[in-house]
Amino acid sequence: MRSARLLRIMLLLQSGRTATAQSLAEQVEVSVRTIYRDIGALGAAGVPLWTETGPGGGIRLLDGWNSALTGMTGTETSALMFLGLPSVAADLGLSDATAAAESKLLGALPAPLRSSARLWRDRLHVDVPGWFTVPASNDVVPVLARAVLAGHDIEMTYRGERRVVGPLGLVVKASVWYLVARLGTKILSFRVDRVGEVTELASAVFRPEGFDLAQWWTASMAEFDRSLLKYRCRVRLSDRACRALPRFIGTTAMPAVAPPDRDGWTTLDLVLESEEVALGQLLSLGGGVRVQVPASLRRSLHDLASEIALDNR
């Protein structure tokens, strides 16, 4: 978004040093030509910029000028991470701080940038919770967040058992919070709505060198998805059904697809969660699926399709 890029350029220049158009372009990941257009836009918005050509030249703010982005507390600065995510901010106990940070940030921007930022705020809403779900109890999220940020071990009750763990991060997925933490030599995830009493300890968390929360979570979820796939079956699919299959079984269970035979059908060996789950997934493909093995799945699919046909006569 251009408004965010313009604010970032302004804050980079506010650090007090002269910057070349090339260095600004590299830092905000745009072309030099775009930087020149952005500098023109900032100047038109009233930001006093000075440009010098030749060796040793560059772009800088006039001496003594600062934006009005002042008066923000540490909590408000942290809350900037959750602008546009009201339910996440609420779970963390940062609703008031987020509102205050947003107000100060908008008030500090030049009028054209403020107008653009408000337009995005008014016309884009991120809805984190999933459909048809009851919000989980997230009362301990602020306590866990403090321990995560402080880098302290915690003692907690989890499913009725007391455990001492080293919190490494928090993840929120479809409004459900998870604590990622060390337990002994393992790194595990714990559903926060199953966490009871939490006590922050004085001992420091041993954080593995190079640990990346987002990468670990992605790999962990992929491994979890694979662990569910134990039921093997072989099917023949029409071209339409073959193209639709990933929508019903997901990409994790989707095998490599061989070219279709002379009749335009493709044979696939699938590994799904269970026969019951496979029945529902394959039924969604309608008349474009033929089960070869196992025979029990073939019979179940035939019987269910016949029952549906009879009920709709």
C-alpha positions in Angstrom: 0.0 0.0 0.0 1.4 3.4 -1.0 0.4 5.2 2.2 2.4 2.7 4.3 5.4 3.0 1.9 5.3 6.8 2.2 5.2 6.7 6.0 8.1 4.3 6.0 10.2 6.6 3.7 9.4 9.5 6.0 10.5 7.7 9.1 13.7 6.4 7.4 14.6 10.0 6.5 13.6 11.2 10.0 16.5 9.1 11.5 18.7 12.1 10.6 20.9 10.9 7.8 20.9 11.6 4.1 19.8 8.7 1.9 20.2 8.1 -1.8 17.2 7.2 -3.9 18.8 3.8 -4.6 19.2 3.0 -0.9 15.6 4.0 -0.2 14.4 1.9 -3.1 16.3 -1.2 -1.8 14.9 -0.7 1.8 11.2 -0.4 0.7 11.6 -2.8 -2.2 10.4 -0.6 -5.1 12.1 1.0 -8.1 14.2 4.2 -8.0 11.6 5.8 -10.3 8.9 5.0 -7.7 11.0 6.5 -5.0 11.2 9.8 -6.9 7.4 9.8 -7.4 7.0 9.1 -3.7 9.4 11.9 -2.7 7.4 14.3 -4.9 4.2 13.1 -3.1 5.7 13.8 0.3 6.8 17.2 -0.8 3.3 18.0 -2.1 1.9 16.9 1.3 4.1 19.4 3.1 7.0 17.3 4.2 10.1 19.5 3.9 12.6 17.5 1.8 15.9 18.6 0.5 17.6 16.8 -2.5 21.2 17.2 -3.6 22.7 15.7 -6.7 26.2 14.5 -7.4 28.7 12.6 -5.2 27.8 12.8 -1.5 24.3 14.0 -2.3 21.0 12.4 -1.6 17.6 13.1 0.0 17.1 14.4 3.5 14.7 16.2 5.7 15.3 19.8 6.6 17.3 20.1 9.8 15.2 20.3 12.9 12.0 18.9 11.3 10.2 16.0 12.9 6.9 14.4 12.2 4.2 14.7 14.9 4.4 10.9 15.6 5.1 11.5 19.3 3.7 10.6 22.6 3.2 6.9 22.0 3.8 4.6 24.9 5.6 1.3 24.6 2.3 -0.6 24.9 0.8 1.5 22.1 3.8 1.0 19.9 3.4 -2.8 20.4 -0.3 -2.5 19.7 0.5 -1.2 16.2 1.1 -4.8 15.2 -2.7 -5.5 15.7 -4.3 -2.6 13.8 -7.0 -4.2 11.7 -7.2 -7.3 14.0 -9.6 -6.2 16.7 -10.3 -9.8 18.0 -6.6 -10.5 18.4 -6.0 -7.2 20.2 -8.9 -8.0 22.5 -7.6 -11.4 23.4 -4.2 -9.9 24.2 -5.8 -7.1 26.3 -4.7 -4.4 23.9 -8.0 -3.1 22.6 -7.6 0.4 24.3 -3.9 0.6 23.4 -4.6 -0.3 19.8 -7.3 2.4 19.5 -5.0 5.0 21.0 -2.1 4.0 18.8 -4.3 4.2 15.7 -5.5 7.7 16.7 -2.0 9.0 17.3 -0.7 7.4 14.1 -3.4 8.9 11.9 -3.1 12.3 13.6 0.6 12.4 12.9 0.3 11.8 9.2 0.0 14.6 6.6 -3.5 15.1 5.4 -3.2 13.1 2.0 -1.7 10.1 3.8 -4.2 10.3 6.6 -7.1 10.2 4.1 -5.6 7.2 2.3 -5.0 5.3 5.5 -8.6 5.9 6.7 -9.9 4.8 3.3 -8.3 1.4 3.8 -9.4 1.2 7.4 -13.0 1.9 6.5 -13.1 -0.5 3.5 -11.0 -3.5 4.6 -11.9 -5.7 7.5 -10.1 -8.8 8.6 -12.4 -11.3 10.2 -10.3 -13.8 12.2 -12.9 -16.2 13.8 -14.1 -19.1 11.6 -17.8 -19.8 10.7 -20.1 -21.5 13.2 -17.6 -21.5 16.0 -18.1 -20.6 19.6 -15.2 -18.3 20.8 -12.8 -20.2 23.0 -11.8 -19.0 26.5 -8.7 -16.9 26.0 -8.4 -15.5 29.6 -4.8 -16.6 30.0 -3.5 -15.2 26.6 -2.3 -11.9 28.2 -0.4 -13.8 30.9 1.2 -16.1 28.3 2.0 -13.1 26.1 3.9 -11.4 28.9 6.0 -14.5 29.5 6.7 -15.0 25.8 7.9 -11.4 25.5 9.9 -11.5 28.7 11.5 -14.8 27.8 10.6 -16.5 31.1 9.6 -20.1 31.7 6.1 -20.8 33.0 4.4 -23.4 35.1 0.9 -24.2 33.9 -1.9 -26.6 34.3 -2.7 -28.3 31.0 -5.5 -30.9 30.8 -5.3 -31.3 34.6 -1.5 -31.8 34.7 1.1 -29.3 36.0 3.9 -28.7 33.5 6.9 -26.4 33.3 7.5 -25.2 29.8 9.6 -22.6 27.9 7.2 -20.4 25.9 8.6 -19.5 22.4 5.6 -17.9 20.8 1.9 -17.6 20.4 -0.1 -18.5 17.2 -3.8 -17.7 16.5 -5.5 -19.8 13.9 -9.2 -19.2 13.1 -9.7 -17.5 16.5 -8.0 -20.5 18.4 -4.8 -19.6 20.2 -1.9 -22.0 20.6 1.2 -21.7 22.8 4.4 -23.0 21.1 6.8 -24.0 23.9 9.8 -26.2 24.8 8.9 -29.2 27.0 12.2 -30.9 27.8 14.0 -31.4 24.5 10.8 -31.1 22.4 9.0 -28.2 20.9 5.2 -28.6 21.1 2.0 -26.6 20.6 -0.6 -26.4 23.4 -4.2 -25.2 22.9 -4.6 -22.1 25.1 -8.2 -22.9 25.9 -7.0 -26.0 27.6 -4.5 -24.1 29.8 -5.5 -23.5 33.4 -3.6 -21.7 36.0 -0.3 -20.1 34.7 2.6 -18.9 36.9 5.5 -17.0 35.3 8.9 -18.2 36.6 12.1 -16.3 37.0 14.1 -18.7 34.9 14.9 -17.7 31.3 13.7 -19.7 28.4 16.3 -21.6 26.4 15.5 -20.4 22.8 17.0 -22.6 20.1 19.3 -20.6 17.9 17.7 -19.5 14.6 14.2 -20.6 15.8 11.6 -19.1 13.5 8.0 -19.3 14.8 6.2 -19.0 11.5 8.4 -21.6 9.8 8.1 -24.1 12.7 4.3 -23.7 12.7 4.0 -24.3 9.0 6.1 -27.4 9.2 4.3 -28.6 12.3 0.9 -28.2 10.6 2.0 -30.0 7.5 3.3 -32.9 9.6 0.1 -33.0 11.5 -1.9 -33.2 8.3 0.2 -36.0 7.0 -0.1 -38.0 10.2 -3.9 -38.1 9.7 -3.6 -39.8 6.3 -3.6 -43.6 6.8 -6.5 -44.9 4.6 -5.4 -46.1 1.2 -7.8 -46.3 -1.8 -7.6 -46.4 -5.6 -10.0 -44.4 -7.7 -10.6 -43.5 -11.4 -11.7 -39.9 -12.0 -13.1 -38.0 -14.9 -11.3 -34.9 -16.0 -13.7 -32.6 -14.2 -13.5 -34.7 -11.0 -9.7 -34.8 -11.2 -9.6 -31.0 -11.4 -12.1 -30.7 -8.5 -10.4 -33.2 -6.2 -8.0 -30.9 -4.4 -11.0 -28.8 -3.2 -12.3 -31.8 -1.3 -9.2 -33.6 0.0 -6.8 -30.7 0.3 -3.4 -30.3 -1.3 -1.6 -32.4 1.4 -3.4 -35.6 0.3 -3.2 -34.8 -3.4 -0.9 -37.1 -5.3 1.0 -36.6 -8.5 -1.5 -36.9 -11.4 -0.6 -39.1 -14.4 -2.0 -38.5 -17.9 -5.5 -39.7 -18.5 -6.2 -42.9 -20.3 -7.9 -43.2 -23.8 -11.3 -42.7 -22.2 -10.2 -39.5 -20.5 -10.2 -40.9 -17.0 -7.3 -40.8 -14.5 -6.4 -43.5 -12.0 -5.1 -42.2 -8.6 -3.8 -43.9 -5.5 -5.1 -41.8 -2.6 -4.2 -41.8 1.1 -7.0 -40.2 3.1 -8.0 -39.9 6.7 -10.5 -42.8 7.1 -13.1 -44.7 5.1 -15.9 -42.5 6.5 -14.0 -39.3 5.6 -13.1 -40.7 2.1 -16.8 -41.5 1.5 -17.9 -38.0 2.1 -15.0 -36.5 0.1 -15.5 -38.8 -3.0 -19.3 -38.4 -2.9 -18.7 -34.7 -3.5 -17.3 -35.6 -7.0 -20.7 -37.0 -8.1 -20.7 -39.2 -11.2 -17.0 -38.5 -12.0 -15.6 -41.0 -9.5 -15.2 -44.8 -9.7 -13.7 -46.7 -6.7 -11.5 -49.6 -7.6 -10.3 -50.7 -4.1 -11.1 -51.3 -1.4 -14.3 -53.1 -2.1 -15.9 -51.9 1.2 -15.5 -48.2 0.1 -16.9 -49.1 -3.3 -20.0 -50.7 -1.7 -20.5 -47.8 0.7 -20.3 -45.2 -2.1 -22.8 -47.3 -4.2 -25.2 -47.8 -1.3 -25.1 -44.1 -0.3 -25.6 -42.9 -3.9 -28.5 -45.3 -4.3 -30.1 -44.1 -1.1 -29.8 -40.5 -2.2 -31.3 -41.3 -5.6 -34.3 -43.1 -4.0 -34.9 -40.3 -1.5 -35.1 -37.8 -4.4 -37.5 -39.8 -6.7 
